[in-house]
């Protein structure tokens, strides 16, 4: 990532209280169109999860949670985190 863009993103992340991650999962029931690029989708998921673990981007003050399961389980976990 470009240094200026990283600094801007890190500055913005400093104002975040809670970062919620919703990694890809076949169990989520997300229906994809036939023109969806599944490889690109998986690569983007991996890249975003890696960014969330980057200490230069996401300061320790930002609480991060990863939600899984069906919609009801994710909602319950999010409400519990708030």
N, C-alpha and C positions, 0 to 999 in steps of 0.2 A: 504494500500500500504506500502511496506517495506520502512523504513526511508531513506536508502541510495538511493533507486530508486526514492522516492519522491523528494529528494534533487537534484538528477540528472535531473529529469523532470522539476522541478522548475527552475533550472539553464538554461535549454534549452528554457523554455517558456519566460524567461527574454529577450531573443533575438528576440522574435516574435513581430511584429508590429500589425498584424491583424489576429485574429482567426475567421474563418468562420465556422459556424455550419449549417449543413443541416440535421435537424431532420427528422425522418421517417414520411412519409405522403403517404396515398393511392393516393392522387391527383398527385403525382410525376410521375406516370406511370412507375415505375420500375417493370419490369417483373421478378418474382422469379421462379426458377426451382422447381419442385415438391419435391426435396430432401432438400430444404431450411428449416431450423428450425426457424419458425416464432417467437416462444416464445423467443428463444435465441437472435434473431435479435432485438426484442423489448427491452429485458433486456439490451443488449449492448448499444442500443440507449439511454436508460435512464441513464446508468452508465456513458457514455461519456458526456452527457449533465450535469450531476452532477459534473463531474471532471472539466468541463469548468467554473463552478460557485464556485469552491474551491479557496478561496483567498490564501491558502498556496501553490497552484500549479500555478495559473494564476494571476500574479501581476496586480495591477490597471493600470499600464502603457500599458497593452495589450488591444487594442480595440477589442471587440467581437461583431459580428453581427450574427444574425440568419436569414437565407434565407428561404423563402417559395414560394409557387406558382409553376407555370410551369417553364420550362427551360429558357424561354425568360425573365420572371419576375425575376428569380434568377440572371441571367446574368446582367440585368439592375441594380438591387440592388447592386450587387458586383462592377460593374463599377462605380456606384455613390459613393460607400464607398472608392474607391481608389482615 
